[in-house]
Amino acid sequence: MSIIICAFAGLGKTYLAQKYENIIDFDIGQFKYKNYGKTIEEQERQKATSHREKNEEYPNNYLSALKEVMKKDNIVFLPADLEIRDMLLKEKIKFVFIMPSVDSKEELVSRYKKRGNNEMFIKRAITDLENWSKLTYNYKKVVLPKNKYLEDYLIEKNLVQLYW
């Protein structure tokens, strides 16, 4: 059975999916938009742009594909979007929501710029961080301390092992 983690932007989802065989970065872009970027760099630049054409099959196509992925023993990272978390709750899919601490803002902005996100994306992400940190949720929320990544959390919970 898969472990589903909705993780805030910039915490290492893509990096971990490239590093570990049992981790999947299940991004919504390829399901939500037509002509989605073919490379990670193109995808990062497209985030929070207004000229993307939506796929009329979304969110049903995403949910159907997610349910297929969940049949295997994987750690599946999903975006932390409220829309995604609401969909998971509606479908009664258990998940953990992981976000950075509010004092991580400067570090996050640096990460976003380094990976090519535009200013609109960065502004929205920081606003979400500030707003979401004040809310309580009816599901498990984990706040990572400053300078921590998802990998730190996964190692701490013995969900992945570091091999040297």
Helices and strands as residue ranges (DSSP letters): E 3-7, H 13-19, E 23-25, H 29-32, H 40-46, H 60-69, E 75-79, H 82-90, E 96-100, G 102-104, H 105-114, H 119-133, E 140-144, H 150-156
